[in-house]
Amino acid sequence: DVITDPLVGLYSDRFESRYGKRKPFMLFGCLLLIISFYALIHPPKEYVAFWLLGFSMLVYLAWSIISIPYLAWSAEITSDYHEKTRLSGSREIFTILGAISALLIPYFYGVSEDADESLSILYTAFLLTLFLMLPVTMLGVKDSEVNEFKNVGLQELRTLWQRIPALRQLQGAFILNSLANALPATLFLFFVEFVLQEESYTGPLLLLYFASGIVGLPFWTILAIKNGKCKSWQASMLLATIALVYVTYLGSADLLWFGLISFISGLSLGADMALPSSIQADMAQKIQNKKSSYAWILFGIWAMLTKFALALAVGIGFIILGLVGFEPSTPTPVDLTTLSLLYGGAPVVFKMIAFWIMRDYRETD
């Protein structure tokens, strides 16, 4: 995705058809996703590793083809400063609802202990949701409302980074904050099982975290309207930092305290998902001129940064645990301390650096 996402953003704007640019591109991505997702969860008995690699790549490529034009729409279908925040907030509420649904559906059908049955039911739910919601999206957004611009190349984008420091500032803070969120997500199962020793509460804790994200998102939207998106995003970083700093003090008897921390840090989730992308949409509109639009390539890079942060979190987290000799069967006090520092301490540092980077960011209404 680090390679393909910017390319999808670059070449999707060059796509031409009698039916417009965006919708045929997204429909092709949906078709590719339906086929590759089905193949991914129905592997053959031989060459399983190659099957997993190949169709995982196709699934993520298909999702990029769908999501990058969809993200770019937020910078194209409205020029209203607050409307872009509402669009981003609405999008991320449904993203969180999708994550909660993926957690709950196997439990509702009593198949949560069976991976094959769970994946089969989730695939059916995916198809139903897609066939219900895709027509709403295709019919609800008019391509004619989006201005046509000339194609923008990577060389022009490089010049843009040099000319507009605020773009580097926003993207630098975004990847650091995304990394701060990705580390706890990567290590969540380990922390609950080995530090809290409450593996049976994994599901409820995840639900609490995502539910608090939905609860908090309307608040951040209102705050952004009153105080600006950047300041509201910074406030969410501070709130999450205050909660996460106490993680390093938790032990096996602190389930309730961890639940409280998960709820408070989850409140910031909505802001982290909606506000930066809304600021990016503002940036894309601000720097475009009468001939050039940068929304598609910028959101292609945005998607790449999101996934790069997730991959970096896996690398940092597991490499450091490996260096200290972490053994799941017999974790030592050093292992558990390292796990706690990676889960709570490192994200605090990354969020504070992101906060500092955005300290003098200027946004115009």
LUMMIZA-93939 format. One line per 10 residues: their letters; for each residue x, y, z negated of N, C-alpha, C. Coordinates in steps of 0.2 Angstrom, whole numbers. Example, Ala and Ser with C-alpha at 12.3 -4.5 7.8 and 13.67 -1.06 7.14 Angstrom:
BEGIN
as = 66 -28 -39 62 -22 -39 66 -16 -39 | 64 -11 -35 68 -5 -36 64 0 -39
end
This chain:
BEGIN
dvitdplvgl = 4 -6 0 0 0 0 4 6 0 | 10 6 -3 15 12 -3 16 14 4 | 17 9 9 18 10 16 11 11 20 | 6 7 18 0 8 23 -4 13 21 | -5 15 15 -10 21 13 -8 27 16 | -2 30 16 -1 36 20 -2 35 27 | -1 29 30 -2 28 37 -9 28 39 | -13 25 34 -20 25 35 -23 32 35 | -21 36 30 -23 43 30 -20 47 36 | -15 45 39 -12 49 45 -16 47 51
ysdrfesryg = -17 41 52 -20 38 59 -28 38 59 | -31 38 53 -38 39 52 -40 45 55 | -37 51 54 -39 57 57 -38 57 65 | -34 53 67 -33 52 75 -38 48 78 | -42 44 74 -46 40 77 -52 44 80 | -54 42 86 -59 45 90 -64 40 92 | -71 41 92 -76 37 95 -82 41 96 | -86 38 100 -93 42 102 -97 42 96 | -95 38 90 -100 39 84 -96 43 79 | -91 46 80 -87 51 75 -81 47 73
krkpfmlfgc = -78 51 68 -71 48 66 -72 44 60 | -76 46 55 -75 43 48 -79 36 48 | -85 37 50 -90 31 49 -88 24 52 | -86 25 59 -83 18 62 -77 16 59 | -73 20 56 -67 18 53 -69 14 46 | -73 17 43 -75 14 36 -79 8 37 | -83 7 43 -87 1 44 -82 -4 46 | -77 -3 50 -72 -8 51 -69 -10 45 | -67 -6 40 -64 -8 34 -69 -12 30 | -75 -11 30 -80 -15 26 -80 -22 29
llliisfyal = -80 -23 36 -80 -29 39 -74 -33 37 | -68 -30 38 -62 -33 36 -62 -35 28 | -65 -31 24 -65 -33 17 -69 -39 16 | -75 -39 19 -80 -45 18 -76 -51 20 | -73 -51 25 -70 -57 28 -64 -59 24 | -59 -54 22 -53 -56 19 -54 -58 11 | -59 -54 8 -61 -56 1 -64 -63 1 | -68 -65 6 -71 -72 5 -65 -77 6 | -60 -76 11 -55 -80 12 -50 -80 6 | -49 -75 3 -45 -74 -3 -47 -79 -9
ihppkeyvaf = -54 -80 -10 -56 -84 -15 -58 -91 -13 | -57 -92 -7 -58 -99 -5 -51 -102 -1 | -46 -103 -5 -40 -105 -2 -40 -112 0 | -35 -114 4 -34 -121 6 -30 -124 1 | -30 -131 1 -26 -135 -4 -18 -134 -2 | -16 -132 4 -9 -131 6 -8 -124 7 | -1 -122 6 1 -115 7 -3 -110 3 | -4 -112 -3 -8 -107 -7 -5 -100 -8 | 2 -101 -9 5 -94 -11 5 -90 -5 | 6 -92 1 6 -88 7 -2 -85 9
wllgfsmlvy = -6 -90 7 -13 -88 8 -15 -82 3 | -13 -83 -3 -14 -77 -8 -10 -71 -6 | -4 -71 -4 -1 -65 -2 -4 -62 4 | -6 -66 9 -8 -63 16 -15 -60 15 | -20 -64 11 -26 -61 11 -27 -56 5 | -22 -56 0 -22 -50 -4 -20 -44 -1 | -15 -44 4 -13 -38 8 -19 -36 12 | -23 -40 15 -28 -38 19 -34 -35 15 | -35 -38 9 -40 -35 5 -39 -28 3 | -32 -27 1 -30 -20 -1 -30 -15 5
lawsiisipy = -28 -18 11 -28 -14 17 -35 -12 19 | -40 -17 18 -47 -15 20 -49 -10 15 | -48 -10 9 -50 -6 4 -47 1 5 | -41 2 8 -38 8 9 -42 11 15 | -43 7 20 -47 10 26 -54 13 24 | -57 10 19 -63 12 17 -63 18 12 | -58 18 7 -58 23 2 -55 29 4 | -50 29 8 -46 35 10 -51 40 13 | -54 38 19 -59 43 21 -64 45 16 | -66 40 12 -71 42 7 -69 47 2
lawsaeitsd = -63 47 0 -60 52 -4 -59 58 -1 | -57 58 5 -56 64 9 -62 68 10 | -68 65 11 -74 68 11 -76 73 6 | -73 72 0 -74 77 -5 -71 84 -4 | -66 84 1 -63 90 3 -66 93 9 | -71 89 12 -73 91 19 -81 93 19 | -85 90 14 -92 91 15 -94 96 11 | -90 99 7 -92 105 3 -86 110 1 | -87 116 1 -81 121 -1 -83 124 -8 | -88 121 -11 -90 124 -17 -85 121 -23
yhektrlsgs = -82 125 -27 -77 123 -32 -80 118 -37 | -86 119 -39 -89 115 -44 -92 109 -41 | -95 110 -35 -98 104 -32 -93 98 -31 | -86 100 -29 -81 95 -28 -80 91 -35 | -81 94 -40 -80 91 -47 -86 86 -48 | -92 89 -46 -98 84 -47 -97 78 -42 | -95 79 -36 -94 74 -32 -89 68 -34 | -83 71 -37 -78 67 -40 -81 63 -46 | -84 67 -50 -87 64 -56 -92 58 -55 | -97 59 -50 -101 54 -48 -98 48 -45
reiftilgai = -93 49 -41 -89 44 -38 -86 39 -43 | -83 43 -48 -79 39 -53 -84 35 -58 | -90 38 -60 -95 35 -64 -97 28 -61 | -98 28 -54 -100 22 -51 -94 17 -51 | -88 20 -51 -82 16 -51 -81 12 -58 | -83 16 -63 -83 13 -70 -88 8 -70 | -94 9 -68 -100 5 -68 -98 -2 -64 | -95 -1 -59 -92 -7 -55 -88 -12 -59 | -83 -8 -63 -79 -12 -67 -83 -16 -73 | -87 -12 -76 -92 -15 -81 -96 -21 -78
sallipyfyg = -99 -20 -72 -102 -25 -69 -98 -32 -68 | -92 -31 -66 -88 -36 -65 -86 -40 -71 | -86 -36 -77 -85 -40 -83 -91 -43 -85 | -97 -41 -84 -103 -43 -87 -107 -49 -83 | -106 -48 -77 -110 -53 -72 -109 -60 -74 | -102 -62 -74 -101 -69 -76 -104 -71 -83 | -104 -67 -87 -107 -68 -94 -114 -69 -94 | -118 -65 -90 -125 -66 -89 -127 -72 -86 | -123 -75 -81 -124 -81 -78 -121 -87 -81 | -118 -86 -87 -115 -91 -91 -109 -95 -88
vsedadesls = -105 -92 -83 -100 -95 -80 -93 -92 -81 | -93 -88 -86 -87 -84 -88 -81 -88 -89 | -82 -94 -91 -76 -99 -92 -74 -103 -86 | -78 -102 -80 -76 -105 -74 -74 -100 -69 | -68 -100 -67 -65 -95 -62 -68 -95 -56 | -69 -101 -53 -72 -102 -46 -79 -100 -46 | -83 -102 -51 -90 -99 -51 -91 -92 -52 | -86 -89 -56 -86 -82 -58 -85 -78 -51 | -80 -80 -48 -78 -77 -42 -83 -77 -36 | -87 -83 -36 -92 -84 -31 -98 -79 -33
ilytaflltl = -100 -79 -39 -105 -74 -41 -103 -67 -40 | -97 -65 -41 -95 -58 -40 -95 -57 -33 | -93 -61 -29 -93 -60 -21 -100 -59 -19 | -105 -63 -21 -112 -62 -20 -114 -55 -22 | -112 -53 -28 -114 -46 -31 -111 -41 -26 | -105 -42 -24 -101 -37 -20 -105 -36 -13 | -107 -42 -10 -111 -41 -4 -117 -38 -5 | -121 -39 -10 -128 -36 -11 -127 -29 -12 | -122 -27 -16 -121 -20 -18 -119 -16 -11 | -114 -19 -7 -112 -16 -1 -117 -15 4
flmlpvtmlg = -121 -20 5 -127 -20 10 -132 -15 8 | -133 -14 1 -138 -9 -2 -135 -2 -1 | -129 -1 -3 -126 6 -4 -123 9 3 | -120 4 7 -117 7 13 -121 11 17 | -128 8 19 -132 13 23 -134 19 20 | -134 20 13 -135 26 10 -129 31 11 | -123 28 11 -117 32 12 -117 34 20 | -118 30 24 -118 31 31 -123 36 33 | -129 36 31 -134 40 33 -134 47 29 | -131 46 23 -132 52 18 -127 58 20
vkdsevnefk = -121 56 23 -116 61 25 -116 61 32 | -116 68 35 -117 69 42 -110 71 44 | -107 67 49 -101 69 52 -101 76 55 | -106 78 58 -107 84 61 -105 90 56 | -106 89 49 -105 94 45 -97 95 43 | -93 90 46 -86 91 45 -83 94 51 | -79 99 50 -75 103 55 -70 98 58 | -69 99 64 -64 95 68 -57 99 68 | -52 96 67 -45 99 66 -40 95 71 | -35 99 72 -30 95 76 -26 90 71
nvglqelrtl = -23 85 74 -19 80 70 -13 83 66 | -12 81 60 -6 83 56 -1 78 56 | 5 79 57 10 74 56 14 74 50 | 18 69 49 22 69 43 27 75 42 | 30 77 48 34 83 48 31 89 45 | 25 90 47 21 96 45 20 95 37 | 19 89 35 17 88 28 24 89 24 | 29 87 27 36 88 23 37 96 22 | 35 99 28 36 107 27 31 110 22 | 25 107 22 20 109 17 23 108 10
wqripalrql = 26 102 8 29 101 2 34 106 0 | 38 108 5 43 113 3 40 120 2 | 35 121 6 32 128 6 28 129 0 | 24 124 -3 19 125 -8 21 120 -14 | 25 123 -19 27 119 -25 22 116 -29 | 16 120 -29 10 117 -32 8 110 -30 | 9 109 -24 7 102 -21 12 97 -25 | 18 98 -25 23 93 -28 21 93 -36 | 19 99 -39 18 99 -46 12 95 -47 | 6 95 -43 0 92 -44 2 84 -44
qgafilnsla = 5 82 -38 6 75 -37 11 72 -42 | 16 76 -44 21 74 -50 17 72 -56 | 13 77 -58 9 76 -64 4 70 -64 | 1 69 -58 -4 64 -57 0 57 -57 | 5 56 -54 8 50 -55 11 48 -62 | 13 53 -65 15 52 -72 9 50 -77 | 4 54 -76 -2 52 -80 -5 46 -78 | -5 44 -72 -7 38 -69 -3 32 -72 | 3 33 -73 8 28 -76 6 27 -83 | 5 33 -86 3 33 -94 -3 29 -95
nalpatlflf = -8 29 -90 -14 25 -90 -13 18 -88 | -9 17 -84 -8 10 -81 -4 5 -86 | 0 8 -90 4 4 -95 0 1 -100 | -5 4 -103 -10 1 -108 -14 -4 -104 | -16 -2 -98 -20 -7 -94 -17 -14 -93 | -10 -13 -91 -6 -19 -89 -5 -23 -96 | -4 -20 -101 -2 -24 -107 -8 -25 -112 | -14 -23 -110 -20 -24 -114 -21 -31 -117 | -21 -36 -113 -22 -42 -115 -17 -45 -120 | -11 -43 -119 -5 -45 -123 -6 -41 -130
fvefvlqees = -8 -35 -130 -8 -31 -136 -14 -34 -141 | -20 -36 -138 -25 -38 -141 -24 -45 -144 | -20 -49 -140 -19 -56 -142 -13 -57 -147 | -8 -53 -146 -2 -54 -150 -1 -49 -156 | -3 -43 -155 -3 -38 -160 -9 -38 -165 | -15 -37 -162 -21 -37 -166 -23 -44 -168 | -21 -49 -164 -23 -56 -165 -30 -57 -165 | -34 -54 -160 -41 -54 -159 -43 -55 -152 | -40 -61 -149 -41 -62 -142 -49 -63 -140 | -53 -65 -145 -60 -66 -144 -64 -59 -143
ytgpllllyf = -61 -54 -145 -64 -47 -144 -61 -43 -138 | -58 -47 -133 -55 -43 -127 -61 -40 -123 | -66 -44 -122 -72 -42 -118 -75 -36 -121 | -77 -36 -127 -81 -31 -130 -76 -24 -130 | -70 -25 -132 -65 -19 -132 -65 -16 -125 | -65 -20 -120 -64 -17 -113 -71 -14 -111 | -77 -17 -113 -83 -13 -112 -83 -7 -116 | -81 -7 -122 -81 -1 -126 -77 5 -122 | -71 3 -120 -67 8 -116 -70 11 -110 | -73 6 -106 -76 9 -100 -82 13 -101
asgivglpfw = -86 10 -106 -92 14 -108 -91 21 -110 | -86 22 -114 -84 28 -117 -82 33 -111 | -79 30 -106 -77 34 -100 -83 37 -96 | -89 33 -96 -95 35 -93 -98 41 -98 | -98 40 -104 -100 44 -109 -97 51 -109 | -90 51 -108 -86 57 -108 -86 61 -101 | -88 57 -96 -87 61 -89 -91 67 -89 | -98 67 -91 -102 73 -90 -99 79 -94 | -96 77 -100 -93 82 -104 -87 86 -101 | -83 82 -97 -77 84 -94 -79 89 -88
tilaikngkc = -85 86 -85 -88 90 -79 -90 97 -81 | -94 97 -87 -96 104 -89 -90 108 -92 | -85 105 -95 -79 109 -97 -76 112 -91 | -75 108 -86 -71 110 -80 -75 116 -77 | -82 116 -77 -85 122 -74 -84 128 -78 | -84 127 -85 -83 133 -89 -75 135 -90 | -71 131 -90 -64 133 -92 -59 131 -86 | -61 128 -81 -57 126 -75 -55 119 -76 | -53 116 -70 -51 109 -69 -45 107 -72 | -40 112 -71 -33 110 -74 -33 110 -81
kswqasmlla = -36 115 -84 -36 116 -92 -40 110 -95 | -45 108 -91 -49 102 -94 -45 96 -93 | -42 95 -88 -38 89 -87 -32 89 -92 | -29 94 -94 -24 95 -99 -27 93 -106 | -33 95 -107 -37 94 -113 -38 86 -114 | -39 83 -108 -40 76 -109 -34 72 -110 | -28 75 -107 -22 72 -109 -20 72 -116 | -22 78 -119 -20 79 -126 -25 74 -131 | -31 74 -129 -35 69 -133 -33 62 -132 | -31 60 -126 -28 53 -126 -22 52 -130
tialvyvtyl = -18 57 -130 -11 57 -133 -12 56 -141 | -17 60 -143 -18 60 -150 -21 53 -153 | -25 50 -148 -27 43 -150 -21 38 -149 | -18 38 -144 -13 33 -142 -7 33 -147 | -5 39 -150 1 40 -154 0 35 -160 | -6 33 -162 -7 29 -168 -7 22 -167 | -7 20 -160 -6 13 -158 0 9 -162 | 5 13 -162 12 10 -165 11 8 -172 | 6 10 -175 5 9 -182 0 3 -184 | -3 0 -178 -8 -5 -179 -5 -12 -180
gsadllwfgl = -9 -16 -183 -7 -23 -184 -13 -28 -184 | -12 -34 -187 -17 -39 -186 -24 -37 -189 | -24 -33 -194 -30 -31 -198 -33 -25 -196 | -31 -22 -190 -33 -16 -188 -38 -16 -182 | -42 -20 -181 -47 -21 -175 -51 -15 -175 | -54 -13 -180 -59 -7 -180 -55 -1 -178 | -49 0 -181 -45 6 -179 -43 6 -171 | -42 0 -169 -40 0 -162 -47 1 -157 | -52 -1 -160 -59 0 -156 -60 8 -156 | -58 11 -162 -59 19 -162 -54 22 -157
isfisglslg = -48 20 -157 -43 22 -152 -45 21 -145 | -48 15 -143 -50 13 -137 -56 18 -135 | -60 19 -139 -66 24 -138 -64 31 -136 | -59 33 -140 -57 40 -139 -53 41 -133 | -48 36 -132 -44 36 -126 -48 35 -120 | -54 31 -120 -58 30 -115 -62 36 -113 | -63 41 -118 -67 47 -116 -63 51 -111 | -56 50 -111 -52 54 -107 -52 51 -100 | -54 44 -99 -53 41 -93 -57 44 -87 | -63 47 -89 -67 50 -84 -64 56 -81
admalpssiq = -61 60 -86 -57 66 -83 -51 64 -79 | -47 59 -81 -41 57 -77 -43 54 -70 | -49 52 -70 -51 49 -63 -54 54 -59 | -58 59 -62 -62 64 -58 -58 70 -56 | -55 73 -62 -53 80 -61 -47 81 -56 | -41 76 -57 -36 77 -52 -38 77 -45 | -42 72 -43 -44 71 -36 -48 77 -34 | -52 80 -39 -55 86 -37 -51 92 -36 | -45 93 -40 -40 98 -39 -37 97 -32 | -36 90 -31 -32 89 -24 -37 91 -18
admaqkiqnk = -44 90 -19 -48 92 -14 -48 100 -13 | -47 103 -19 -47 111 -19 -40 113 -15 | -35 109 -17 -28 110 -13 -29 109 -6 | -32 104 -4 -32 102 3 -36 108 7 | -42 110 4 -45 116 7 -41 122 7 | -38 123 2 -34 130 1 -28 130 6 | -25 125 8 -19 125 12 -21 124 20 | -27 122 21 -29 121 28 -30 127 31 | -29 127 38 -30 133 42 -35 132 47 | -36 136 52 -41 136 57 -40 130 61
kssyawilfg = -34 128 62 -32 123 66 -30 116 63 | -28 116 57 -25 110 54 -29 108 47 | -30 102 46 -33 99 40 -29 94 37 | -27 94 31 -23 90 28 -26 85 23 | -33 85 23 -36 81 18 -35 73 19 | -35 71 25 -34 64 26 -27 61 24 | -22 64 26 -15 62 24 -14 63 17 | -16 69 14 -15 70 7 -19 65 3 | -25 63 4 -28 58 0 -25 51 2 | -22 50 8 -19 44 9 -13 43 4
iwamltkfal = -9 48 3 -3 48 -1 -6 48 -8 | -12 51 -10 -15 51 -17 -16 43 -18 | -19 40 -14 -21 33 -15 -14 29 -16 | -9 30 -12 -3 27 -13 0 28 -20 | 0 34 -22 3 36 -29 -1 32 -34 | -8 32 -33 -12 28 -38 -9 21 -39 | -8 17 -33 -6 10 -33 1 10 -35 | 5 15 -33 12 14 -35 13 15 -43 | 9 19 -46 9 19 -53 7 13 -57 | 2 9 -54 0 3 -56 6 -2 -56
alavgigfii = 9 -2 -50 15 -7 -49 21 -5 -53 | 22 1 -54 27 3 -58 26 1 -66 | 20 2 -68 18 0 -75 20 -8 -76 | 18 -12 -71 19 -19 -71 27 -20 -72 | 31 -17 -67 38 -18 -68 41 -15 -74 | 39 -9 -76 42 -7 -83 40 -11 -88 | 34 -12 -89 31 -16 -95 34 -23 -95 | 34 -27 -90 36 -34 -91 44 -35 -91 | 47 -30 -87 55 -30 -87 57 -29 -94 | 55 -24 -97 57 -22 -104 55 -28 -109
lglvgfepst = 49 -30 -108 48 -36 -113 52 -42 -111 | 54 -43 -105 59 -48 -104 66 -47 -106 | 68 -41 -106 75 -39 -109 75 -40 -116 | 70 -39 -120 70 -40 -127 69 -47 -129 | 67 -52 -124 67 -59 -125 60 -61 -127 | 54 -57 -125 48 -58 -127 45 -65 -126 | 43 -69 -131 41 -76 -130 33 -76 -132 | 29 -77 -128 22 -77 -130 20 -83 -135 | 24 -88 -135 22 -94 -140 25 -92 -147 | 30 -88 -147 33 -86 -154 35 -79 -154
ptpvdlttls = 31 -74 -154 33 -67 -153 36 -65 -160 | 42 -62 -159 45 -59 -165 43 -52 -167 | 45 -50 -173 43 -43 -175 46 -38 -170 | 52 -39 -167 55 -35 -162 50 -35 -155 | 48 -41 -154 44 -41 -148 37 -37 -149 | 34 -38 -155 28 -34 -156 29 -27 -156 | 34 -25 -159 36 -18 -159 37 -15 -152 | 41 -18 -148 42 -16 -141 35 -16 -138 | 31 -21 -139 24 -21 -135 20 -15 -138 | 20 -13 -144 16 -7 -146 19 -1 -144
llyggapvvf = 26 0 -143 29 6 -140 27 7 -133 | 27 1 -129 25 1 -122 18 3 -121 | 14 1 -126 6 2 -125 4 9 -128 | 8 11 -133 6 18 -136 11 23 -135 | 17 21 -136 22 26 -137 24 29 -130 | 26 25 -125 28 27 -118 22 31 -115 | 16 29 -115 11 33 -112 10 40 -115 | 11 41 -122 11 48 -125 17 52 -121 | 23 49 -121 28 53 -117 27 55 -110 | 24 50 -106 22 52 -99 17 57 -99
kmiafwimrd = 12 57 -103 6 61 -103 9 68 -105 | 13 69 -110 16 75 -112 20 78 -107 | 24 74 -103 28 77 -97 23 80 -92 | 18 76 -90 13 78 -85 9 84 -88 | 8 85 -94 5 91 -97 9 97 -96 | 16 96 -97 21 101 -96 21 103 -89 | 21 99 -85 22 100 -77 16 105 -75 | 10 103 -78 4 107 -76 3 114 -80 | 8 115 -84 7 121 -89 5 127 -85 | 9 129 -80 8 135 -76 4 134 -69
yretd = 1 129 -69 -3 128 -62 -8 133 -62 | -9 136 -56 -14 141 -55 -19 138 -50 | -25 138 -51 -31 137 -47 -35 143 -46 | -38 143 -40 -42 149 -38 -49 146 -37 | -54 150 -39 -61 148 -38 -63 149 -31
end
